[in-house]
Amino acid sequence: MKTIQTLIKDLTGINVEQNKISKYLENEALDLQGAVLKEADLYRADLRRADLEDAKLQWAKLINANLRFAYLKDTSLSFADLRRSNLEYACLRDANLSYAKLQGAKLWDADLSCADLQGADLRWADLQGADLWGADLKNIKITNKQLEQLIIIEENE
């Protein structure tokens, strides 16, 4: 797996210090629409407001990543490791999160409508205000406490 630092070096031949990459990303939203980042090591990556629509992030390591307000519509995150990541207000509409590890993730007010969450591990994830309308929730792992916090809306509403 490659880090962003290694990716920059491979593409440009230039070594960039991690703190410079982090400082740059504090002020810039990345456009990674359609990017193929399968198995990428994005541990603790700051991807706030990033456009990752239709990106391929299967098996990616996004532990502790900041994806607040990120646009992840139609993104493939199957088997991705998103433990303790911040996905507050993220758009994950129609995303494939099957078998993803989301333990301890912050999903406050995230849009997960029509997302494929089949087999995902959501234990201890904060789902407060998350929109799960039409999402595939077959075989998800969730705690009883989380289940009690969900608001059930009747299908005819």
Secondary structure as GFF3:
##gff-version 3
##sequence-region A 1 157
A	DSSP	alpha_helix	4	12	.	.	.	ID=ss1
A	DSSP	alpha_helix	18	27	.	.	.	ID=ss2
A	DSSP	alpha_helix	144	149	.	.	.	ID=ss3
###
